[in-house]
Amino acid sequence: MSSDPLVIFTPSGKRGRFPKGTPVLTAARQLGVDLDSVCGGRGICSKCQVSPGYGQFSKHGVTVASDALSEWNAVEERYDEKRGLKEGRRLGCQATVQGDVVIDVPPESQVHKQVVRKRAEAREIVLNPSVKLFYVEVTEPDMHEPSGDLERLRTALAEQWELEKVTADLHILQMMQPVLRKGAWKVTVAVHLGDQENAARIMNIWPGYYEGTVYGLAVDLGSTTIAAHLCDLQTGEVVASSGVMNPQIRFGEDLMSRVSYSMMNPEGSREMTRAVREGMNALFTQIAEEGAIEPNLIVDAVFVCNPVMHHLLLGIDPFELGQAPFALATSGALRLRAEDLDLNIHPSARVYLLPCIAGHVGADAAAVALSEAPEKSDDLMLVVDVGTNAEILLGNKEKVLACSSPTGPAFEGAQISSGQRAAPGAIERVEIDPETKVARFKVIGCDLWSDEEDFEEAVASTGITGICGSGIIEMVAEMRIHGIVDAPGLIGSAEQTGSPSVFADGRTNSYLVYDGTEKGGPKITVTNRDIREIQMAKAALYSGARLLMDKFGVDKVDRVVLAGAFGAHISPRHAMVLGMIPDAPLDKVTSAGNAAGTGARIALLNTDARAEIEATVRAIHKIETAVEPRFQEHFVNASAIPNAVEPFPILNSLVALPDVTFNTGGGGAGGAEGARGGRRRRRKTS
């Protein structure tokens, strides 16, 4: 094995060994990592900025020393002096590899920017925000009745609006007197109406009648992406939505990797807290610019997140979440101030965090419950929030159960040989021709199929760069439908499958999706290891759902709701072919889009919903998959495509899956069995 240093890039997960002294930009280009550069590596454009990570990364099996990259050189020093580099950043064209290293490519350094699909869903929400505007006329000061301006403003709010015991922070006192006089004692006041923990509080004050509005943020802090919706608190309108990659990805793609990083590195927890807060502040600045507003007009915010993100956002070490009994520091809803979390919005802005359900079922699952309301359903509803850590709800008016399943990042394109995040140029839809067994596809940013006229011209600006999560799901399902992959997950040979796209790849076979090497593009394939990654992810998802069904005492559900940014783009038919979800009529499998984000918006715009979800969460019964013996049994069965024992009668009535097997007992890529197409009848068991 080569003794050269190992270089691992996140979020792509691509890795390789390079001689000491190799520039990071060179390593990125050789691995096909999406790292921008305009100036040709001369340290002028700054497009190739990267963030190296240091410490122990158990996920990747490496420990990164402080000297893993070369020291700053004169070019970086000059650039930092003139234009400034963010703390911890390096220029990829100048920093060279000196040892094993994990390097994060931030979103702004990527040529093909991440498409964060957590859009705001259209939804009717009862408008009852926590911050409202009040126009008041204040009594002028009188030497015969001495009192402070604040006291007379509070009296005006009480008499004219029945707002009692309103308080104000120091910054309001500092600005209040000039505003009162400029408005001739007539002012508009933004008041946070308070809650069971906090008194009503003045958030802002304007002279005269203020014709503008105030805003709130609904934030979905995910393991992979952070999405925010900027909402007008007077109309409920979503003014702008935006998202960024969670910068914590460089510490680990999945939650347990980040918990491990915290355990292995003394400052690990603080590093991750600082990274996520900086990422959110960059997002909030961006979304304020998109909404053409000042950040100090953002006076309320609601956050939803999984338990590990919840703790890291709050600056709490997630150590206890990494071991049984997975104890949360707190599971209740939290009411904080923006300054408590170092957020660059209004200094007195309120922050509400929805309650967590349990150690691995967080506030994001609570938000999904608020959005989809399974506890109000007559039908038995299975709600699956698909992500790096899938959170699953099963329930109706009788009761609601919840669990989480560690699906890992495969559904989002990570750990897949040609996988990538959702970005322009990524394959997102796939169909395999039943006769030729050749794939055609669609990429993000183009409505044409790859075999349609003008496709090449349509994708010229983005290229065809890889395959994202929804694409790999459709790819594997299509390969199963057309007999290229068997039920255990083995890709057959070209002879066995009748597909010219299959080629021998070491001891197994791989499937060619697209070859752009003649034009300097990538060769996009699906390998047997990719199939295994998808099998493990979907088995974890299905096992969690099946375990809840066991606890509920049922073998089928009435309807399935796929939630989450990724869930919104999954084809129900392909998901069922894979065995990701239980057998159900396809018209009863629907997408809720970003249900966690919708739940956050409901809680932002309607304060009554906050008490409602707190009560709902207290009634949800949590199932811990880690200690349930049947989870492993279901997992083994669900590793087959679609399942080794579950009959899936509805699916079988819609799709005839070939009864093939390509494990010919040492026959390699061919053999007599393969020559007959590899077909073998499974013996029926009673």
NORBEL-V54158 format. One record per backbone hydrogen bond with DSSP energy under -0.5 kcal/mol. NH is the residue of the N-H (numbers start at 1). CO is the residue of the C=O. E is the energy in kcal/mol with one decimal. If there is no record, write none. Layout:
nh=NH co=CO e=E
nh=NH co=CO e=E
//
This chain:
nh=5 co=18 e=-0.7
nh=7 co=16 e=-3.1
nh=8 co=6 e=-0.5
nh=8 co=101 e=-2.5
nh=9 co=14 e=-3.1
nh=10 co=103 e=-2.5
nh=13 co=9 e=-1.9
nh=16 co=7 e=-1.8
nh=18 co=5 e=-2.1
nh=21 co=97 e=-3.4
nh=22 co=19 e=-1.7
nh=24 co=95 e=-2.5
nh=25 co=92 e=-2.7
nh=27 co=23 e=-2.2
nh=28 co=24 e=-2.5
nh=29 co=25 e=-2.3
nh=30 co=26 e=-2.3
nh=31 co=27 e=-1.7
nh=32 co=28 e=-0.7
nh=32 co=29 e=-0.7
nh=33 co=28 e=-3.0
nh=35 co=33 e=-2.0
nh=36 co=109 e=-3.4
nh=49 co=46 e=-0.9
nh=50 co=90 e=-2.6
nh=51 co=104 e=-2.6
nh=52 co=50 e=-0.5
nh=52 co=88 e=-0.6
nh=53 co=102 e=-3.0
nh=55 co=64 e=-2.4
nh=57 co=55 e=-0.5
nh=57 co=62 e=-3.3
nh=58 co=56 e=-0.6
nh=60 co=57 e=-0.6
nh=61 co=57 e=-1.2
nh=62 co=57 e=-1.8
nh=64 co=55 e=-3.8
nh=65 co=63 e=-0.7
nh=68 co=65 e=-1.7
nh=70 co=96 e=-2.1
nh=77 co=73 e=-2.4
nh=78 co=74 e=-2.6
nh=79 co=75 e=-2.5
nh=80 co=76 e=-2.8
nh=81 co=77 e=-2.2
nh=82 co=78 e=-2.1
nh=83 co=79 e=-3.2
nh=84 co=79 e=-1.4
nh=89 co=86 e=-2.3
nh=90 co=50 e=-2.4
nh=92 co=48 e=-2.0
nh=92 co=90 e=-0.6
nh=94 co=91 e=-1.5
nh=95 co=91 e=-2.8
nh=97 co=22 e=-2.6
nh=98 co=68 e=-3.3
nh=99 co=68 e=-1.6
nh=101 co=6 e=-2.5
nh=102 co=53 e=-0.8
nh=103 co=8 e=-3.2
nh=103 co=101 e=-0.5
nh=104 co=51 e=-2.4
nh=105 co=10 e=-2.7
nh=106 co=104 e=-0.8
nh=109 co=106 e=-1.9
nh=110 co=107 e=-1.6
nh=113 co=111 e=-1.0
nh=115 co=422 e=-4.2
nh=116 co=114 e=-0.9
nh=117 co=115 e=-0.8
nh=119 co=117 e=-2.3
nh=121 co=119 e=-0.5
nh=125 co=123 e=-0.6
nh=128 co=126 e=-0.8
nh=128 co=605 e=-3.6
nh=130 co=604 e=-0.6
nh=132 co=191 e=-2.0
nh=134 co=189 e=-2.5
nh=136 co=134 e=-0.5
nh=136 co=187 e=-2.8
nh=138 co=136 e=-0.5
nh=138 co=185 e=-3.2
nh=142 co=145 e=-0.5
nh=145 co=142 e=-1.0
nh=152 co=148 e=-2.0
nh=153 co=149 e=-2.1
nh=154 co=150 e=-2.7
nh=155 co=151 e=-2.0
nh=156 co=152 e=-2.1
nh=157 co=153 e=-2.1
nh=158 co=154 e=-2.1
nh=159 co=155 e=-2.9
nh=160 co=156 e=-2.7
nh=161 co=157 e=-1.6
nh=162 co=158 e=-1.2
nh=163 co=157 e=-1.7
nh=164 co=162 e=-0.8
nh=167 co=200 e=-2.6
nh=169 co=202 e=-0.6
nh=172 co=169 e=-0.9
nh=173 co=169 e=-1.5
nh=174 co=170 e=-2.2
nh=175 co=171 e=-1.0
nh=175 co=172 e=-0.5
nh=176 co=172 e=-1.9
nh=177 co=173 e=-0.6
nh=179 co=175 e=-1.3
nh=180 co=176 e=-2.6
nh=181 co=177 e=-1.9
nh=182 co=178 e=-2.4
nh=183 co=179 e=-2.1
nh=184 co=181 e=-1.2
nh=185 co=180 e=-3.4
nh=186 co=183 e=-1.3
nh=187 co=136 e=-2.1
nh=188 co=206 e=-2.4
nh=189 co=134 e=-3.2
nh=190 co=204 e=-2.3
nh=191 co=132 e=-2.8
nh=191 co=189 e=-0.6
nh=192 co=201 e=-3.1
nh=193 co=130 e=-3.3
nh=193 co=191 e=-0.6
nh=195 co=198 e=-2.3
nh=201 co=192 e=-2.4
nh=202 co=167 e=-3.0
nh=203 co=190 e=-3.7
nh=204 co=190 e=-1.2
nh=206 co=188 e=-2.6
nh=208 co=186 e=-3.3
nh=210 co=208 e=-0.7
nh=211 co=209 e=-0.6
nh=215 co=297 e=-2.7
nh=216 co=231 e=-2.3
nh=217 co=300 e=-2.0
nh=218 co=229 e=-2.2
nh=219 co=217 e=-0.6
nh=219 co=302 e=-3.2
nh=220 co=227 e=-3.0
nh=221 co=219 e=-0.7
nh=221 co=304 e=-2.5
nh=222 co=220 e=-1.1
nh=222 co=225 e=-2.2
nh=226 co=244 e=-3.1
nh=227 co=220 e=-2.2
nh=228 co=242 e=-2.9
nh=229 co=218 e=-2.1
nh=230 co=240 e=-3.3
nh=231 co=216 e=-3.0
nh=231 co=229 e=-0.6
nh=232 co=237 e=-2.8
nh=233 co=214 e=-2.4
nh=233 co=231 e=-0.6
nh=236 co=232 e=-2.8
nh=239 co=230 e=-2.7
nh=239 co=237 e=-0.9
nh=240 co=230 e=-1.2
nh=242 co=228 e=-2.2
nh=244 co=226 e=-2.2
nh=246 co=224 e=-3.1
nh=247 co=245 e=-0.6
nh=249 co=246 e=-2.1
nh=250 co=247 e=-1.1
nh=251 co=248 e=-2.6
nh=252 co=249 e=-1.5
nh=258 co=254 e=-1.2
nh=259 co=255 e=-2.3
nh=260 co=256 e=-2.6
nh=261 co=257 e=-2.2
nh=262 co=258 e=-2.1
nh=263 co=259 e=-2.1
nh=264 co=260 e=-2.6
nh=265 co=261 e=-1.6
nh=268 co=265 e=-2.3
nh=271 co=267 e=-2.6
nh=272 co=268 e=-2.2
nh=273 co=269 e=-2.2
nh=274 co=270 e=-2.8
nh=275 co=271 e=-2.4
nh=276 co=272 e=-2.3
nh=277 co=273 e=-2.2
nh=278 co=274 e=-2.3
nh=279 co=275 e=-2.3
nh=280 co=276 e=-2.2
nh=281 co=277 e=-2.4
nh=282 co=278 e=-2.2
nh=283 co=279 e=-2.0
nh=284 co=280 e=-3.0
nh=285 co=281 e=-2.3
nh=286 co=282 e=-2.1
nh=287 co=283 e=-2.8
nh=288 co=284 e=-2.1
nh=289 co=285 e=-1.9
nh=290 co=286 e=-2.3
nh=291 co=287 e=-2.1
nh=292 co=289 e=-0.9
nh=293 co=288 e=-2.5
nh=297 co=294 e=-2.2
nh=298 co=295 e=-1.9
nh=299 co=215 e=-2.4
nh=299 co=297 e=-0.9
nh=300 co=215 e=-0.9
nh=301 co=350 e=-1.6
nh=302 co=217 e=-2.8
nh=303 co=352 e=-2.5
nh=304 co=219 e=-2.2
nh=306 co=221 e=-0.6
nh=310 co=306 e=-2.9
nh=311 co=307 e=-2.3
nh=312 co=308 e=-2.4
nh=313 co=309 e=-2.7
nh=314 co=310 e=-1.6
nh=315 co=311 e=-0.6
nh=315 co=312 e=-0.6
nh=316 co=311 e=-3.5
nh=320 co=317 e=-0.5
nh=321 co=318 e=-1.5
nh=322 co=319 e=-1.8
nh=323 co=320 e=-1.0
nh=326 co=323 e=-2.8
nh=327 co=320 e=-0.6
nh=334 co=353 e=-1.9
nh=336 co=334 e=-0.5
nh=336 co=351 e=-3.2
nh=338 co=349 e=-2.6
nh=339 co=347 e=-0.8
nh=340 co=337 e=-1.2
nh=341 co=337 e=-0.7
nh=341 co=338 e=-1.2
nh=342 co=339 e=-0.8
nh=343 co=338 e=-2.2
nh=345 co=343 e=-1.7
nh=346 co=295 e=-0.8
nh=346 co=298 e=-1.6
nh=349 co=346 e=-2.0
nh=350 co=299 e=-1.8
nh=351 co=336 e=-2.8
nh=352 co=301 e=-2.8
nh=353 co=334 e=-2.5
nh=354 co=303 e=-1.6
nh=354 co=352 e=-0.5
nh=356 co=331 e=-1.9
nh=357 co=361 e=-1.7
nh=358 co=361 e=-2.7
nh=361 co=358 e=-0.9
nh=362 co=360 e=-0.5
nh=363 co=305 e=-1.5
nh=364 co=305 e=-1.1
nh=366 co=362 e=-1.6
nh=367 co=363 e=-2.1
nh=368 co=364 e=-2.0
nh=369 co=365 e=-2.3
nh=370 co=366 e=-2.1
nh=371 co=367 e=-2.3
nh=372 co=368 e=-3.1
nh=373 co=369 e=-2.2
nh=376 co=373 e=-1.7
nh=377 co=374 e=-1.7
nh=381 co=379 e=-0.8
nh=381 co=395 e=-2.6
nh=382 co=559 e=-2.4
nh=383 co=381 e=-0.6
nh=383 co=393 e=-3.1
nh=384 co=382 e=-0.5
nh=384 co=561 e=-2.9
nh=385 co=383 e=-0.6
nh=385 co=391 e=-2.8
nh=386 co=384 e=-1.0
nh=386 co=563 e=-1.8
nh=390 co=405 e=-1.9
nh=391 co=385 e=-1.6
nh=392 co=403 e=-3.0
nh=393 co=383 e=-2.7
nh=394 co=401 e=-2.3
nh=395 co=381 e=-2.1
nh=396 co=399 e=-2.0
nh=397 co=377 e=-1.9
nh=401 co=394 e=-3.2
nh=402 co=621 e=-2.0
nh=403 co=392 e=-2.1
nh=405 co=390 e=-2.9
nh=407 co=405 e=-1.8
nh=408 co=388 e=-2.2
nh=412 co=409 e=-1.7
nh=413 co=410 e=-2.0
nh=414 co=409 e=-1.7
nh=416 co=413 e=-0.9
nh=419 co=416 e=-2.0
nh=420 co=467 e=-1.5
nh=423 co=421 e=-0.6
nh=424 co=113 e=-0.6
nh=425 co=444 e=-2.0
nh=426 co=423 e=-2.4
nh=427 co=466 e=-3.0
nh=428 co=442 e=-2.5
nh=429 co=442 e=-1.4
nh=431 co=440 e=-2.5
nh=433 co=438 e=-2.5
nh=437 co=433 e=-2.2
nh=440 co=431 e=-3.0
nh=442 co=429 e=-1.9
nh=444 co=426 e=-2.5
nh=446 co=443 e=-1.7
nh=450 co=441 e=-2.2
nh=452 co=449 e=-2.1
nh=455 co=452 e=-1.6
nh=458 co=454 e=-2.1
nh=459 co=455 e=-1.8
nh=460 co=457 e=-1.0
nh=463 co=459 e=-3.6
nh=465 co=425 e=-1.9
nh=465 co=463 e=-0.6
nh=466 co=425 e=-0.8
nh=467 co=418 e=-2.2
nh=468 co=427 e=-2.1
nh=472 co=468 e=-2.4
nh=473 co=469 e=-2.0
nh=474 co=470 e=-2.0
nh=475 co=471 e=-2.5
nh=476 co=472 e=-2.5
nh=477 co=473 e=-2.3
nh=478 co=474 e=-2.7
nh=479 co=475 e=-2.3
nh=480 co=476 e=-1.9
nh=481 co=477 e=-2.6
nh=482 co=478 e=-2.1
nh=483 co=480 e=-1.3
nh=484 co=479 e=-3.0
nh=485 co=479 e=-1.7
nh=486 co=490 e=-2.0
nh=487 co=660 e=-0.8
nh=489 co=486 e=-1.5
nh=492 co=484 e=-2.2
nh=497 co=493 e=-2.6
nh=498 co=494 e=-2.0
nh=499 co=494 e=-0.5
nh=500 co=436 e=-0.6
nh=500 co=498 e=-0.5
nh=502 co=499 e=-1.3
nh=503 co=510 e=-2.5
nh=505 co=508 e=-3.3
nh=508 co=505 e=-1.4
nh=510 co=503 e=-2.6
nh=511 co=526 e=-2.6
nh=512 co=501 e=-2.9
nh=513 co=511 e=-0.6
nh=513 co=524 e=-2.6
nh=514 co=524 e=-1.8
nh=516 co=514 e=-0.5
nh=516 co=522 e=-2.5
nh=519 co=516 e=-1.1
nh=520 co=517 e=-1.6
nh=521 co=516 e=-3.4
nh=522 co=464 e=-0.6
nh=524 co=514 e=-3.0
nh=524 co=522 e=-0.7
nh=525 co=523 e=-0.6
nh=526 co=511 e=-2.4
nh=531 co=527 e=-1.8
nh=532 co=528 e=-2.0
nh=533 co=529 e=-2.3
nh=534 co=530 e=-2.2
nh=535 co=531 e=-2.6
nh=536 co=532 e=-2.5
nh=537 co=533 e=-2.1
nh=538 co=534 e=-2.9
nh=539 co=535 e=-2.2
nh=540 co=536 e=-1.8
nh=541 co=537 e=-1.8
nh=542 co=538 e=-2.8
nh=543 co=539 e=-2.5
nh=544 co=540 e=-1.7
nh=545 co=541 e=-1.8
nh=546 co=542 e=-3.0
nh=547 co=543 e=-2.3
nh=548 co=544 e=-1.8
nh=549 co=545 e=-1.9
nh=550 co=546 e=-2.3
nh=551 co=547 e=-2.3
nh=552 co=548 e=-1.9
nh=553 co=549 e=-1.2
nh=553 co=550 e=-0.6
nh=554 co=549 e=-2.5
nh=558 co=380 e=-1.5
nh=559 co=380 e=-1.6
nh=560 co=588 e=-2.5
nh=561 co=382 e=-3.3
nh=562 co=560 e=-0.5
nh=562 co=590 e=-3.3
nh=563 co=384 e=-3.2
nh=563 co=561 e=-0.7
nh=564 co=593 e=-1.9
nh=566 co=386 e=-0.5
nh=568 co=564 e=-1.7
nh=569 co=566 e=-1.9
nh=570 co=567 e=-1.2
nh=572 co=570 e=-0.6
nh=575 co=571 e=-2.6
nh=576 co=572 e=-2.1
nh=577 co=573 e=-2.0
nh=578 co=574 e=-2.2
nh=579 co=575 e=-1.0
nh=580 co=575 e=-2.7
nh=581 co=575 e=-0.6
nh=588 co=585 e=-2.1
nh=589 co=586 e=-1.5
nh=590 co=560 e=-2.5
nh=590 co=588 e=-0.7
nh=592 co=562 e=-2.5
nh=593 co=562 e=-0.6
nh=595 co=593 e=-2.1
nh=598 co=594 e=-2.2
nh=599 co=595 e=-2.7
nh=600 co=596 e=-2.0
nh=601 co=597 e=-2.1
nh=602 co=598 e=-2.4
nh=603 co=599 e=-2.3
nh=604 co=600 e=-1.9
nh=605 co=601 e=-2.7
nh=606 co=602 e=-1.9
nh=607 co=128 e=-2.9
nh=609 co=606 e=-1.4
nh=610 co=607 e=-1.1
nh=611 co=607 e=-0.9
nh=612 co=608 e=-1.6
nh=613 co=609 e=-2.6
nh=614 co=610 e=-1.8
nh=615 co=611 e=-1.9
nh=616 co=612 e=-2.2
nh=617 co=613 e=-2.7
nh=618 co=614 e=-1.4
nh=619 co=615 e=-0.9
nh=619 co=616 e=-0.9
nh=620 co=616 e=-0.9
nh=620 co=617 e=-0.7
nh=621 co=400 e=-2.5
nh=622 co=620 e=-0.6
nh=623 co=402 e=-3.2
nh=625 co=623 e=-0.9
nh=627 co=624 e=-1.3
nh=628 co=625 e=-1.3
nh=629 co=627 e=-0.7
nh=631 co=628 e=-1.3
nh=632 co=628 e=-0.6
nh=633 co=629 e=-0.9
nh=634 co=630 e=-2.8
nh=635 co=631 e=-2.4
nh=636 co=632 e=-2.4
nh=637 co=633 e=-2.0
nh=638 co=634 e=-2.6
nh=639 co=635 e=-0.7
nh=639 co=636 e=-0.8
nh=640 co=637 e=-1.0
nh=641 co=487 e=-2.6
nh=642 co=640 e=-0.6
nh=644 co=637 e=-2.5
nh=652 co=648 e=-2.3
nh=653 co=649 e=-1.3
nh=654 co=650 e=-0.6
nh=654 co=651 e=-1.4
nh=655 co=651 e=-2.8
nh=657 co=655 e=-1.0
nh=660 co=658 e=-1.5
nh=661 co=678 e=-2.5
nh=664 co=662 e=-1.3
nh=670 co=667 e=-1.2
nh=675 co=671 e=-2.1
nh=676 co=672 e=-1.1
nh=676 co=673 e=-0.7
nh=677 co=674 e=-2.1
nh=678 co=673 e=-2.4
nh=679 co=676 e=-0.6
nh=680 co=659 e=-1.3
//
